Amino acid sequence: MLLLLEVIWPFRIASAARRKGGNFNAWLVCATLLNGLLVGLAYYIRYRDRPILQESA
């Protein structure tokens, strides 16, 4: 469970923010330091209406 909260959850939030145009490093650091829950809510509020960006090949 600790692995999920401290490693996987912050990485998933940062990856989702990057896909919608956010800064991966900033979101990863914030999610790691704030344990993800508050950052997850902030991500949802900020990026919920933005479309997912297409990766360039």
C-alpha positions in Angstrom: 0.0 0.0 0.0 2.9 2.4 0.8 4.3 1.8 -2.7 1.0 2.8 -4.2 0.7 6.0 -2.2 4.3 7.1 -2.4 5.4 6.1 -5.9 2.6 5.1 -8.3 -0.1 7.6 -7.4 2.2 10.8 -7.8 3.6 9.4 -11.0 0.1 8.8 -12.4 -1.1 12.3 -11.5 2.0 13.9 -13.1 1.6 11.8 -16.2 -2.0 12.8 -16.6 -1.1 16.4 -16.1 1.6 16.1 -18.8 -0.9 14.6 -21.2 -3.2 17.6 -20.8 -0.4 20.2 -21.1 0.9 20.5 -17.6 4.4 20.4 -16.2 5.3 16.8 -15.3 8.1 17.7 -12.9 6.1 20.3 -10.9 3.2 17.9 -10.5 5.4 15.0 -9.5 7.1 17.0 -6.8 3.9 18.4 -5.4 2.2 15.0 -5.5 5.1 13.4 -3.7 5.4 16.1 -1.0 1.7 16.5 -0.4 0.9 12.7 -0.5 -1.2 13.0 -3.7 -4.7 13.4 -2.4 -4.9 17.2 -2.4 -2.8 17.3 -5.6 -5.2 14.8 -7.2 -8.1 17.1 -6.4 -6.2 20.2 -7.7 -5.5 18.3 -10.9 -9.1 17.3 -11.4 -10.3 20.9 -10.8 -7.7 22.4 -13.1 -7.6 20.0 -16.0 -11.0 18.3 -16.1 -12.2 20.2 -19.2 -9.0 20.2 -21.2 -8.6 17.7 -24.0 -5.8 15.1 -24.0 -2.9 16.3 -26.2 -1.6 13.9 -28.9 2.0 12.7 -28.5 4.2 13.6 -31.4 5.8 10.6 -33.0 
